[in-house]
Amino acid sequence: MTLRNDNRPWYKERWPWILMSGPAIVIVAGIATLWLAVISNDGLVTDDYYKQGLAVNQSLKRDHEAGSLGLQADLMRADQNVRLLLNSVGEVNLPAQITLKLAHPTRAGQDQMMEMVAEGQGFYSGKLNADIGGRWLVSIEDPAGQWRLQGDWLADSGEPLRLTAKADK
């Protein structure tokens, strides 16, 4: 057996570099992941989740009120123009304005809220701030906060969204 006795420094050998490349790649990937996590701010977790949990019963009361009034709405969109037809089973005085909230399920920064103005006979119109696509959580409420209609909407489908409340039993 012969021993190799050359005086080459370690950094000129390939094996130390091959062995160090694995941990170096992991460190770079970890820094990239950390950077992406810091800049993304998805808004998935709210700071006041406890207060929001306590307000659930108050929100459900508005849903039940819409059901007892027999409210129903059809939401339609053409580009950034939104139209709403609101009607009820019984005699209900419809407000002059209605608040429409569009909430993206995962990106709070894309949420939109608009005041829709009455055009007569239950029709309301408004304009979006930005074009939307995909799935959205829709909420329609009166300005006094007495009732609310909610639903999920696939904005790209081209079909109108029908919102109906169920009466409290």
Summary of the structure (lengths in Angstrom):
residues: 169
radius of gyration: 28.1
end to end distance: 92.3
largest distance: 103.4
contacts: 392
relative contact order: 0.16
helix: 33%
strand: 33%
